[in-house]
Amino acid sequence: MQRPFEGIRIIDITHVLAGPFAAYQLGLMGADVIKVEHPDEPDQSRDSGSDNDLNHANMGTGFLTQGSNKRAITLNLKTEQGREILKKLVATADVLVENYRPGAFEALGLGYEDLKKINPKLIYASFSAFGQGGPRRTQTAYDHVIQSTSGIMAMTGTPETNPIKVGPPVVDYATGTMGAFALAAALFQRERSGEGQRIDMAMLDVAIVLQASLVTGYLRNGRHPTPHGNKQPHATNSAYQTKDGLVMLGASNLRQQKRLWTLLEHPEMIKRTNDERDADRAREEALLVQIMPTRTAAEWETYLQERHVPASRVRTLGEAVADPQIATRGVLHRFDSGAPGVDGAFTVPMAAFKFAHDGPRIDTPPPVLGQHNDDVLTELGYSAAEIAGLRAAGVM
């Protein structure tokens, strides 16, 4: 059998994280993703990441993360010849993804209304900070700016230290993941309707959706969610210091808290309702502060998990990816022999799910800038002499 998006061609004219990650997710599922970059100003992620040598080589870890299974070409879309090549590519494509300032592609004659005349079945996805309409349409942002704008920072941290940005760029990757869902939905819809689609993806919208239950609660009762650090509303669902580090308890519901207090030999603390838990939170916390330092975090995790009480010691990223469970999931792919432009092995995340068959897979390593110029233009009917002329003219 084939993977779901084999035979689907995606033109990826994106940079940094959210847009490239969305295209990457479909590439893992078989799509032919052609990444288009400016020859002198490539994807910003190419020079970002934890390896400075790779940054200088335009193969930064930010790019490696989401560059596999893509073919890379360079086009200067400010030139008439560059735009003409893109239009020829659009005629062969199913999807175009771009994440430039709203209105920028329209100004070049490459907006949705322009390109659907060439390919009426085209799915045209625009990723931006605030969306294609509204009073903030022309404003720009990155993940951390959207965390600030959306209210996420205000509820993160502790009562003493806040606002705090969430560590990883969660809005970026959530936007990429939601964008992949939107692209898949539009492709499915096209199978039924035969029509193309315009997708308007805004990072701010995604950030609001990430806070879904909190938004609903605030709009119902007007109470802002407050930063509470490692303390959850219920004491048995919070983090505590152990003999050697923190452990996060997850005795969230009434059954679990009953099980926890029974295991800790304090049946008098068992509650019948959440209201009772709320009223007795301070006493529960004080008792857990005394009990939890009697074992190490790892000992508590093993003891409680074996007895069906959710708990985990607080791990570093290094400890997390070394967990044997990760190795069973296929979520990471290791390039043992490196890749073009990259010396030595490296590992990248893939998709956050598994299929029984024909699921996400990496076939090719991340490409160097413009690696597939000749291949793609040859497919479009350009001769070797024409390609050489385009390269000399600074088009690619």
C-alpha positions as CSV (number, residue, x, y, z in Angstrom):
1,M,0.0,0.0,0.0
2,Q,1.0,3.7,-0.3
3,R,1.4,6.3,2.3
4,P,-1.6,8.7,2.5
5,F,-0.1,11.6,0.5
6,E,2.0,9.8,-2.1
7,G,1.3,11.5,-5.4
8,I,0.6,14.8,-3.7
9,R,3.0,17.7,-4.6
10,I,3.5,20.5,-2.1
11,I,5.2,23.8,-2.8
12,D,6.8,24.9,0.5
13,I,7.7,28.6,0.4
14,T,8.0,29.0,4.2
15,H,10.7,29.8,6.8
16,V,11.5,29.4,10.5
17,L,9.2,26.8,12.2
18,A,5.4,26.6,11.8
19,G,5.0,26.6,8.0
20,P,8.0,24.3,7.4
21,F,6.8,21.9,10.1
22,A,3.4,21.6,8.5
23,A,4.9,20.7,5.1
24,Y,7.3,18.3,6.8
25,Q,4.5,16.4,8.4
26,L,2.9,15.7,5.0
27,G,6.3,14.9,3.6
28,L,6.6,12.2,6.2
29,M,3.4,10.7,4.9
30,G,4.6,10.5,1.3
31,A,4.0,14.0,-0.2
32,D,6.6,15.4,-2.7
33,V,7.5,18.6,-0.9
34,I,9.5,21.1,-2.9
35,K,11.0,23.7,-0.7
36,V,11.5,27.1,-2.4
37,E,14.0,29.6,-0.9
38,H,15.5,32.8,-2.0
39,P,19.1,32.2,-3.2
40,D,20.5,34.9,-1.0
41,E,18.1,34.9,1.9
42,P,17.2,31.3,2.6
43,D,15.0,29.9,5.3
44,Q,15.9,31.6,8.6
45,S,16.1,28.2,10.3
46,R,19.1,27.2,8.2
47,D,21.3,29.3,10.4
48,S,19.7,28.7,13.8
49,G,20.2,25.9,16.3
50,S,22.7,24.5,18.8
51,D,25.5,23.7,16.4
52,N,27.3,26.9,15.3
53,D,29.3,25.2,12.5
54,L,26.1,23.9,11.0
55,N,24.5,27.3,11.3
56,H,27.4,28.8,9.2
57,A,26.9,26.0,6.7
58,N,23.2,26.8,6.3
59,M,22.3,23.4,7.8
60,G,21.4,24.5,11.3
61,T,19.6,22.0,13.6
62,G,16.5,24.2,13.3
63,F,16.4,23.3,9.6
64,L,17.5,19.7,10.0
65,T,14.5,19.2,12.3
66,Q,12.0,19.6,9.5
67,G,13.9,19.4,6.3
68,S,13.8,15.6,5.6
69,N,11.9,14.3,2.6
70,K,12.0,17.7,0.9
71,R,13.6,18.7,-2.3
72,A,15.2,22.2,-2.2
73,I,15.2,24.8,-5.0
74,T,16.1,28.4,-5.0
75,L,14.1,31.1,-6.8
76,N,14.2,34.9,-6.6
77,L,10.5,35.6,-6.7
78,K,11.2,39.3,-7.2
79,T,12.3,38.5,-10.7
80,E,9.8,37.9,-13.5
81,Q,11.6,34.7,-14.5
82,G,11.4,33.4,-10.9
83,R,7.7,34.1,-10.7
84,E,7.2,32.4,-14.1
85,I,9.0,29.3,-12.9
86,L,6.9,29.2,-9.7
87,K,3.7,29.5,-11.8
88,K,4.8,26.5,-13.9
89,L,5.4,24.6,-10.7
90,V,2.0,25.6,-9.4
91,A,0.4,24.1,-12.4
92,T,1.8,20.7,-11.3
93,A,1.1,21.0,-7.6
94,D,-1.7,20.2,-5.2
95,V,-0.7,22.5,-2.4
96,L,1.2,25.7,-1.9
97,V,2.2,26.8,1.6
98,E,3.6,30.3,2.3
99,N,4.2,32.2,5.5
100,Y,5.3,35.7,4.5
101,R,3.7,39.0,5.5
102,P,0.0,39.1,4.5
103,G,-0.3,40.8,1.2
104,A,3.3,40.1,0.1
105,F,2.5,37.4,-2.3
106,E,-0.5,39.3,-3.7
107,A,1.8,42.2,-4.4
108,L,3.9,39.8,-6.5
109,G,0.9,38.5,-8.4
110,L,1.2,35.2,-6.6
111,G,-1.8,35.4,-4.3
112,Y,-4.5,32.8,-4.2
113,E,-6.8,34.5,-6.7
114,D,-3.9,34.7,-9.1
115,L,-2.7,31.1,-8.8
116,K,-6.1,29.4,-8.8
117,K,-6.5,30.7,-12.3
118,I,-3.5,28.5,-13.2
119,N,-4.6,25.6,-11.0
120,P,-8.3,25.7,-9.9
121,K,-7.8,22.7,-7.6
122,L,-4.8,24.3,-5.8
123,I,-5.0,24.3,-2.0
124,Y,-3.3,27.6,-1.0
125,A,-2.3,27.8,2.7
126,S,-1.1,31.1,4.3
127,F,0.5,31.0,7.7
128,S,1.0,34.2,9.6
129,A,1.1,35.6,13.1
130,F,-2.4,37.2,13.2
131,G,-4.2,36.0,10.1
132,Q,-5.0,37.4,6.7
133,G,-7.6,39.8,8.0
134,G,-8.4,41.9,11.1
135,P,-6.8,45.0,12.6
136,R,-3.5,43.2,13.4
137,R,-3.2,41.7,9.9
138,T,0.1,43.4,9.0
139,Q,1.8,42.9,12.3
140,T,4.5,40.3,12.6
141,A,5.5,38.0,15.5
142,Y,7.4,34.9,16.5
143,D,6.5,32.2,19.0
144,H,7.5,34.1,22.1
145,V,5.7,37.2,21.0
146,I,2.5,35.2,20.4
147,Q,2.9,33.6,23.9
148,S,3.0,37.2,25.2
149,T,0.0,38.4,23.1
150,S,-2.2,35.4,23.8
151,G,-2.2,35.3,27.5
152,I,0.0,32.1,27.8
153,M,2.9,34.0,29.5
154,A,0.6,35.7,32.0
155,M,-0.6,32.3,33.4
156,T,2.9,30.7,33.4
157,G,5.3,30.7,36.3
158,T,4.7,31.0,40.0
159,P,2.8,33.6,42.0
160,E,6.2,35.1,42.8
161,T,7.8,34.8,39.4
162,N,5.6,35.5,36.4
163,P,4.9,36.1,33.5
164,I,7.2,33.3,32.2
165,K,7.6,32.1,28.6
166,V,7.0,28.4,28.1
167,G,10.4,26.9,27.3
168,P,10.0,25.3,23.9
169,P,8.4,27.1,20.9
170,V,5.1,25.3,21.6
171,V,2.9,27.8,19.5
172,D,5.1,27.3,16.5
173,Y,5.0,23.5,16.5
174,A,1.3,23.5,17.5
175,T,0.6,25.8,14.5
176,G,2.6,23.4,12.3
177,T,0.7,20.4,13.6
178,M,-2.7,22.2,13.2
179,G,-1.6,23.3,9.8
180,A,-0.9,19.8,8.7
181,F,-4.4,18.8,9.9
182,A,-5.8,21.7,7.9
183,L,-4.0,20.7,4.8
184,A,-5.1,17.1,5.2
185,A,-8.7,18.2,5.7
186,A,-8.6,20.4,2.6
187,L,-7.1,17.6,0.5
188,F,-9.9,15.3,1.7
189,Q,-12.5,17.9,1.0
190,R,-11.1,18.3,-2.5
191,E,-11.6,14.6,-3.1
192,R,-15.3,15.1,-2.5
193,S,-15.8,18.6,-4.1
194,G,-13.1,18.7,-6.8
195,E,-12.4,22.3,-5.7
196,G,-9.4,24.0,-4.3
197,Q,-9.3,25.9,-1.0
198,R,-7.7,28.8,0.7
199,I,-6.4,28.2,4.2
200,D,-5.8,31.0,6.6
201,M,-3.6,29.8,9.6
202,A,-2.8,32.3,12.4
203,M,-0.5,31.6,15.3
204,L,-2.6,33.7,17.6
205,D,-5.7,31.5,16.8
206,V,-3.7,28.4,17.6
207,A,-2.5,29.9,20.9
208,I,-6.1,30.6,21.9
209,V,-7.1,27.0,21.0
210,L,-4.2,25.7,23.1
211,Q,-5.9,27.3,26.1
212,A,-9.3,26.0,25.2
213,S,-10.8,25.1,28.5
214,L,-9.2,28.1,30.2
215,V,-10.7,30.4,27.6
216,T,-14.2,28.8,28.1
217,G,-13.8,29.2,31.9
218,Y,-12.8,32.8,31.7
219,L,-15.6,33.8,29.3
220,R,-18.1,32.0,31.5
221,N,-17.1,33.5,34.9
222,G,-14.6,36.3,34.2
223,R,-11.8,34.8,36.3
224,H,-8.4,34.9,34.9
225,P,-6.3,31.7,35.2
226,T,-3.4,32.5,37.5
227,P,0.2,31.2,37.5
228,H,0.6,28.5,40.0
229,G,3.9,26.9,39.0
230,N,4.1,23.2,40.0
231,K,1.1,23.4,42.2
232,Q,-2.1,22.1,40.6
233,P,-5.6,22.9,42.0
234,H,-5.5,19.6,43.9
235,A,-2.7,18.8,46.3
236,T,-2.5,15.1,45.1
237,N,-1.9,16.4,41.5
238,S,1.1,18.5,42.1
239,A,5.0,18.4,42.3
240,Y,6.9,17.7,45.5
241,Q,10.5,17.6,46.7
242,T,11.8,14.1,47.3
243,K,15.0,12.8,48.7
244,D,16.9,13.8,45.5
245,G,14.6,15.9,43.2
246,L,11.1,16.7,42.2
247,V,8.3,14.2,41.5
248,M,5.1,15.2,39.8
249,L,2.1,13.4,41.2
250,G,-0.9,12.8,39.0
251,A,-3.6,11.6,41.4
252,S,-6.1,13.8,39.6
253,N,-9.5,12.2,40.0
254,L,-11.3,10.9,43.1
255,R,-10.4,7.3,42.4
256,Q,-6.7,8.1,42.1
257,Q,-6.6,10.3,45.2
258,K,-8.3,7.5,47.1
259,R,-5.7,5.0,45.8
260,L,-2.8,7.4,46.7
261,W,-3.9,8.1,50.3
262,T,-4.5,4.4,50.8
263,L,-0.9,3.6,49.6
264,L,0.5,6.3,51.8
265,E,-1.4,4.8,54.7
266,H,-3.5,7.9,55.4
267,P,-7.1,6.7,54.7
268,E,-8.3,9.6,56.8
269,M,-7.3,12.0,54.0
270,I,-9.5,10.3,51.4
271,K,-12.2,12.6,50.1
272,R,-15.6,11.8,48.6
273,T,-15.9,15.0,46.5
274,N,-13.7,17.6,44.8
275,D,-15.2,20.2,47.0
276,E,-13.8,18.4,50.0
277,R,-10.4,18.3,48.3
278,D,-10.5,22.0,47.7
279,A,-11.4,22.8,51.2
280,D,-8.6,20.6,52.7
281,R,-5.9,21.4,50.1
282,A,-3.5,23.1,52.6
283,R,-3.6,20.2,55.0
284,E,-3.1,17.6,52.2
285,E,-0.1,19.6,50.8
286,A,1.5,19.9,54.2
287,L,1.2,16.1,54.8
288,L,2.6,15.3,51.3
289,V,5.6,17.7,51.9
290,Q,6.5,15.6,54.9
291,I,6.0,12.2,53.2
292,M,7.6,12.6,49.8
293,P,11.2,13.2,51.0
294,T,11.3,9.7,52.4
295,R,12.1,8.2,49.0
296,T,13.9,9.3,45.9
297,A,12.0,10.6,42.9
298,A,12.7,7.4,40.9
299,E,11.6,5.2,43.8
300,W,8.3,7.1,44.1
301,E,7.7,6.9,40.3
302,T,8.3,3.1,40.3
303,Y,6.3,2.5,43.4
304,L,3.3,4.6,42.4
305,Q,3.2,3.7,38.7
306,E,3.2,0.0,39.6
307,R,0.1,0.6,41.7
308,H,-1.7,2.7,39.0
309,V,-1.1,6.1,40.4
310,P,0.3,8.5,37.8
311,A,3.6,10.0,38.8
312,S,6.9,10.9,37.2
313,R,10.2,12.2,38.4
314,V,11.1,15.5,36.6
315,R,13.5,14.6,33.8
316,T,15.9,16.7,31.7
317,L,15.5,16.5,27.9
318,G,18.5,14.2,27.7
319,E,16.9,11.8,30.2
320,A,13.6,12.0,28.3
321,V,14.9,11.1,24.9
322,A,17.0,8.3,26.4
323,D,13.9,6.7,28.0
324,P,13.6,3.2,26.5
325,Q,9.9,3.9,25.8
326,I,10.9,6.5,23.2
327,A,12.9,3.9,21.3
328,T,9.8,1.7,21.0
329,R,7.7,4.6,19.5
330,G,9.5,5.4,16.3
331,V,9.2,9.1,17.0
332,L,12.9,9.8,16.3
333,H,14.9,9.0,13.2
334,R,18.7,8.8,13.3
335,F,20.9,9.6,10.3
336,D,23.9,7.4,11.1
337,S,26.0,8.6,8.2
338,G,25.1,12.2,8.3
339,A,23.7,14.0,5.2
340,P,24.9,16.4,2.5
341,G,26.4,19.4,4.3
342,V,26.4,17.7,7.7
343,D,29.3,15.8,9.1
344,G,28.5,13.0,11.4
345,A,25.3,11.5,12.7
346,F,22.2,13.4,13.8
347,T,18.7,12.6,15.0
348,V,15.4,14.3,14.2
349,P,11.8,14.0,15.5
350,M,9.2,12.7,13.1
351,A,5.4,12.4,13.6
352,A,3.7,12.1,17.0
353,F,1.7,9.0,15.9
354,K,2.1,5.5,14.5
355,F,0.2,3.7,11.7
356,A,-0.1,-0.1,11.6
357,H,1.3,0.1,8.1
358,D,2.4,2.7,5.5
359,G,2.8,5.5,8.1
360,P,5.3,8.3,8.6
361,R,8.8,7.6,7.3
362,I,11.9,9.5,6.4
363,D,13.3,8.6,3.0
364,T,15.8,11.4,2.3
365,P,17.9,13.7,4.4
366,P,17.4,17.4,4.7
367,P,18.7,19.1,1.4
368,V,21.4,21.7,1.1
369,L,20.3,25.1,-0.3
370,G,19.2,24.7,-4.0
371,Q,20.2,21.0,-4.1
372,H,17.4,20.0,-6.5
373,N,17.4,23.1,-8.8
374,D,18.4,21.1,-11.9
375,D,16.1,18.1,-11.1
376,V,13.0,20.2,-10.6
377,L,13.5,22.6,-13.5
378,T,14.3,19.6,-15.8
379,E,11.0,18.1,-14.7
380,L,9.3,21.4,-15.8
381,G,10.9,21.2,-19.2
382,Y,13.8,23.5,-18.9
383,S,17.0,22.6,-20.8
384,A,20.4,22.5,-19.3
385,A,21.3,25.7,-21.2
386,E,18.2,27.5,-19.9
387,I,18.9,26.4,-16.4
388,A,22.5,27.7,-16.7
389,G,21.2,31.0,-18.0
390,L,18.7,31.4,-15.1
391,R,21.5,30.7,-12.6
392,A,23.7,33.3,-14.3
393,A,20.9,35.8,-14.2
394,G,20.5,35.4,-10.4
395,V,17.0,33.9,-10.7
396,M,18.1,30.8,-8.7
